[in-house]
Amino acid sequence: MPSTRTAAKTSSNLIDLEVPIERAFLIAVDTGAEDGWNAEDSLAELANLALTAGAEVVGAEWQNRRHVDPHWYVGKGKAEDLVAAKSETGFDLLVADDELSPTQQKTLEDLVKTKVIDRSRLILDIFAQHARTHEGRLQVELAQLEYQLPRLTKLWTHLSRTQGGIGSRGPGESQLETDRRIIRDRIKKMKERVDDVRKARETASRGRDRRLMPTVGIVGYTNSGKSTLLNSLVGSTVTLAEDKLFATLDPTSRQVRLGDGQTAILTDTVGFIHKLPHQLVDAFRATLEEVNRADVLIEVVDVADAHATEHRATVQAVLDELGAGDKPRLVAWNKADLLASAASDRAGEAPAVAGTVMVSALTGFGLDTLRLELSALLATLWEDVDVRLPYTAGELLARVRERGTIELDYGDRDVRVHGRVAPALAAELRGRTVDGSTELPS
């Protein structure tokens, strides 16, 4: 990967300012504790994360152990081998596949004399690069602060007091304590601002509820094609879709036409990943609560990925943590164009099997089926109604026609409405009957 260059003009010449690309070496421990994942596969994903962050991967090593070493992460012998690996590859960044304790990080840094980070810190860095909105930047900063707080000790070993020497001795606050207090105060303020984001989202959600539109959350593993799917369903580019991990951080909501004349609000959310840092789940909870507020979910799965099963398990684990693991769901097996030539060059129909649809968000294959299946899934949540409304309820009748599967029988003095509608709309219909009565008898 070429180095990034910028140029600064002076009165006489151009000065090239070269920013060297970091050379990353990756390490992992395979304890055999994770079904479907081995160290080699996890390191391959870690390499993609490093590339996304802008590093050049120059090597990788892993070790089979029953447990990670509490002092070295890998065993002491394997850690000492890293010194030779540094001489051979010239790496200036060591990346561990698991979250390191402050002790493990400091021990490795002292040994290899170079910067050491872990998977969590790498993901946080990618999030910091990709956050575009004020909301996204707030949540990333909160996650970074919470990650940094327990790791302050090694930063200040050269200072025991804020000041030193004659005239300054005493029980004053140490530099470490000062920094901890500053960061805790900052975390408190950031949490308050993120809470304001959450309240704003709740207000927007209530506005959507008043419009009685069903809501659909798009979830899935990072780089599974969620943003491309939203763009294809909407029919225009409304969110960034790139072949990169975590290309989209900021949720995007758009109105989409479904089958049977239905309209729904679809929201694209941040992708999940194996070993997702808990700081990110906590910090992005205000955003991820869009998943909880959704009526149903579309789970997007990369059908061509060898670890699709493991990816689904990761998504399920995060949804369970958010309290949305049992929400009604439609599974979209995406990137069908990579498997079937029939889906590679044209849109078309795809069979739906047991709540799943094979689609290609890139070519449009299966999207009509996806719309119909999503409409049918939403309809299962609806309620039967059979009421009479006065002709003066014209606005309500218009919304019923647009957002329900109903029949209208026009009488001399009122309109009979019978069919299936969303629960909120059913409640409104029952409150507007001609004489205040409930549904008509069967």
Secondary structure, 3 states (H helix, E strand, C coil): CCCEEEEEECCCCEEEEEECCCEEEEEEEECCCCCCCCHHHHHHHHHHHHHHHCCEEEEEEEEECCCCECCCECCHHHHHHHHHHHHHHCCCEEEECCCCCHHHHHHHHHHHCCEEEEHHHHHHHHHHHHCCCHHHHHHHHHHHHHHHHHHCHHHHCCCCCCCCCCCCCCCCCCHHHHHHHHHHHHHHHHHHHHHHHHHHHHHHHHHHHHCCCCEEEEEEECCCCHHHHHHHHHCCCCCCCCCCCCCCCCCEEEEEECHHHCEEEEEECCCECCCCCHHHHHHCHHHHHHHHHCCEEEEEEECCCCCHHHHHHHHHHHHHHHCCCCCCEEEEEECHHHCCHHHCCCCECCCEECCEEECCCCCCECHHHHHHHHHHHHHHCCEEEEEEEECCCHHHHHHHHHHEEEEEEECCCEEEEEEEECHHHHHHHHCCCCCCCCCCCC
